[in-house]
Amino acid sequence: MSDPWFYWAVGVAIGLPLALIVLTEWQHTLRRRGSTLLGPVTLLRNFLLPFGALLAVMLGASQMPAKSTPVRIVSTLVAIAILVLLLSGIRNSLFAAAPDTSWRRRVPAIFLDVIRFGLIAVGGGLIFAYIWGANVGGLFTALGIGSIVIGLTLQNSVGQIISGLLMLFEQPFRLGDWIETSTQKGRVVEVNWRAVHVQTGAGLRITPNSVLAGESFLNLSRPAGHRTLTVPTVFAVEDRPDQVCAMLNRVASQLPQVRQDSSPSSAHVGAMKYSTDIPLHSPNDDSSAKNTFLRWIWYAARREGLHLDEADDGFSSPEEVAEAVRTVVAPTLRLSAEQQHEMAAHAAIERYGAGELMQANGTVPEAMSFIVSGSVLLTADAEDGSRTEVGTLQEGSFLGQSTLIRHPVTGSAFALDEVTVVRVHRDAIERVVQRSPALLQEFGRSIDDRRASVLRALADSEPRDTVT
């Protein structure tokens, strides 16, 4: 009972199951929490602990010589498990769980690869030296001479690696940044030993580190939150520059991607050319913001009689206006043929693009708009800037009826798809309403119903205190 092998055997027989139980429970807890330490604990439980117990049995319980081949093999497995656990622990505890604003999150992956390679080289040398008794000095000397030969043979590739290391040490960009060079524009998705991978609109473009380090490039993501998109446009010579710039600024300010702390700015840059600067949160919004802006100004320019790309508006002809008045306006206002002809002279057909603002909260409309085709979303605007859906208007409905009482509208209206309306000026509507008291009462009820719907939607959207 006093032999040393007995205590080793009892210790392993009792300690191994207990340690497995503790590590298993710890592993389950980390898995539920989604912790980054799950990987190291799994390595400790599944590899290091069994190999360590086996080594303890061989050296302590079985009294096997330390220099025997089986003991050296198991010792090598234990050392490898410790090395892998050390690498995994450093990566998961220091870098994987680092906050986005921490310096650890900004360390490029290539630097981590260098550190990992160095630790593996040192760990491998210690294993060969202390476990197998190898001459590590001679091995490193041979590796040094071999590395010189390999370096001369692969000097171009090594040059790219050195260029990448120097460039990343300076950190002119990080993963996720948008860069623009003379040949490409995109988002950096990977940086490795040889090249930088940039996701562009045409696909993944791989640029060697030496090429990128040898030319100038623009980092569109720095400083953060200060991206400005410049969109050029062309209008006709007869279009008034102030009117064009006002229209461009108004449409740009309504873009969902625009940064709220800044305002768009448009300028006449000569001849028929205009330039609009749109402040955005990120270069990631460039494509969607530009597409939406160009699509919306196509509709807005035609509504204001401007000539985008020197084009004329051809869909508001007198015949189409008369047909829209007859089919949409006349049934609502109960117009006679003579009244329809008279109203057509004060009406125009307008179109709105999907998502475009048709009626802003708090404005006094100058006309009523009758929907010829498309759908319109009505929203209620809260004081904090949030919006709540009130309802939708379909073909045959109207909006802007508060023009009759000169009161600001409550809520906003957005085009859900391409919307075509016939817009009738206030004076023409008033002349019809004055001859029909019943129609005036209907419009009054409609205004009250819309206002009540907006108030109801705002009340339903307010957070309510829960009683516990």
C-alpha positions, 0 to 999 in steps of 0.5 A: 500500500506504500508503493508510489505506483499505488498512489499514482493509480488511485489518483488517476482512477479518481481524478480523471473521472472527476476532472472529466465531469467538471470539464463536461459541465463547464463545456455545456455552460460555455456552449449555452453562453456562446463563449469563445472559450468553448474551443480551448476547454474542449481541447483540454477535456478531449485531448490534454486530460486523457493524454496527461492521465495516460502519461501519469499512468506510464510514469507513475503507476507502471514505472516505465523509463522516461526515455522509452519510446512509448513514454516519449510518444505520449509525452510528445502528444501531451506537449502538442496538446499543450501547444495547441491549447496555448494557441487556441487560448490566446486566439479565443481569449484575446482576439476573438472576444475583443470589442469592436473598438479595441486594438485587438480587433484591429490586429490584421490576421497576417500578424496573428499568423506570424505569431502563431508560426513563431510559437509553433516553431519554438514549441516544436524545437522544445519538443525535439530538444527535451523529449527526443534529445535532438540537436535543435541548434543544428536544425535551426542552422540548417533551416536558416541556410535553407530559408536563404536559398528559398528566399532567393528562389522565391524573392518575388513572393517574399517581397509581396509578404514583406510589402504586406507586412509593412503595409499592414503595420502602418494599417492604412485600412482594416477589414471591412473598409472601402478602398478605391484605387486606379483600377478598382473600388470595393470592400476589403474582405481578406488580407493574407500573406500574398494579397488583399482580397477586395469585394467589388461590384464585378466580383472578388478582385485579388491584388498582390500586396506589393502592387497595392503598397506601391501605388496610392489609394483612397480609403473611403471609410475614413474618417468613419461616418463622413462618406460623401457621394457625388452624383453628376447630372445633366439638364437642358440649357433652358432649365433655371439652375436655382430650380434644378439645384433646389429639386436635386437637394430636396430629392437627395434629402429624402433618401433613406441612406442620407446622413441626418447630421448633414445636408445634401448640396448641389451646384451648377458646374458649367454648361448643362452639368450639375453635381450633387454631394450626398452625405452617407453613413458608409460607402456601402450605401453608395450603390443603393443611394445613387440608384434611388437618387437617379430614379427619383429625380427622373420623376421629380424633374418631369413633375417640375417641368425640368429636362433631365438629360435634355428629355421632354415629358410626354405623358401629361398630354391634354388627351391623357389629362382629360381621360384621367379627369373623366375616369377618376376625378369626375366620379368623386366630385360628381362633375358634369361634362362641362365641368370636366372640360373646365377642370382639365385645364387646371389639372396635370398628370404626375408620376412618383417612383416607388418609395418617393415622398408624395406628401410631407407631414406639416405641409399645406398642399396646393392641390388635390391628387387623385390616384390613377394607378398604384398604391400610396402608403399613409404614415403617422409621424411621431415627435421622435421622428419614428413613423407608423403605418396608418393605411393605404390608398388605392386607385380612385382614392385621393389625398391633399383634401386639407388644401380646402381649409388651408391646414397642414396635413397630419402624417406623410404619404409615400408611393408604394410602387410607381404611382400616377395621379392627376393633380388638380389645383386648389382653385378648381376644386374650390369652385366645384365644392362651393356649388355643392354643400354636400360635397363640402361636408364629405370632404370635411368628414374625410379630413376628420377621418384622416386626422383621427386615423393618424392620432389612433395610429400614434396612440397605438404605437406608444409604449405602454407600461406593464404592471407586474 
